[in-house]
């Protein structure tokens, strides 16, 4: 396999569809739809290059986390002996 262009769309036998995020003579990094980012040795990587451009994936939305309301702690009971 040769150095791939960034945003190249491809199919890997084990990981499925993915998009090249970086590639050089030594390493190629691919972001797969269902398996996340994986790194490969470029010279021995086996994949099928697909025509066209990868479809745009929506970015995961990050909704703000909701915290439980703060409640006042009960006052300690002090007993005089």
N, C-alpha and C positions, 0 to 999 in steps of 0.2 A: 504494500500500500504506500502511496505517496502522501506528501503534505496536502491536507485538505483546506479548502477555503472556509473562512468563518461563515456561519449560517448555512452551511451545506446540510441538506436534509438527507438522512440515511436510515437504513434498517439494519439492526444487529440481530443475529439469530437468537441470542439469549435475552437481550434487554429491550428489543422492539424498536420503535421509532424514536429518533433523536436528532439533535441539532448540534453541529460542531461549534464549540465556544472558543477553542484555540487549537492550533496545530503547528508543529514544527517537525524537524527531522527526527527528533527523539520521542516526543510525546504528543498525543492527541487527546483533548478533553471533549467529552460529549455530554450534553444534558438530555437525558431520556425522559419521555413523558411520564412513565410510571415508576422508574427506578432511580431518578435523580441524576446527579453528576458522576461520571465514571471517567477514569484516566486509562489510556491504553498506550502500549509501545507501538509507535506508528508503523515500524517496519513489519510487524507480525499481526497487526490488526486485520480482521476479516469482517467486512460489512458490505452491504449493497447500497450504492449511491442512488438516490431517488431524484427524478427530474423535478424541476420547479423549486419553489421556495417553501420552507416549512410554514405551516399555518401559525398564526399568532395565537399564543396561549394567554389566557387572561392571568394577570398577576394575582396571587392569592391575596384576598382582602384581609387586612388586619384590623379587626374591630377592637376597640379599647376594652381592656379587661374591667370588669365591674367588681368593685370591692364591697364587702359587706359593710353596712353602716356601723360606725363606732357606737358602742353602747357604754353607758357609764357602769363601772364596776360597783357592786354593792360595798358600802362602807363596812370595814371590819368592826365587829362587835367587841368592845373593850369592857371587861368586867372588873370591877373593883372588889377585891377580897377583904 
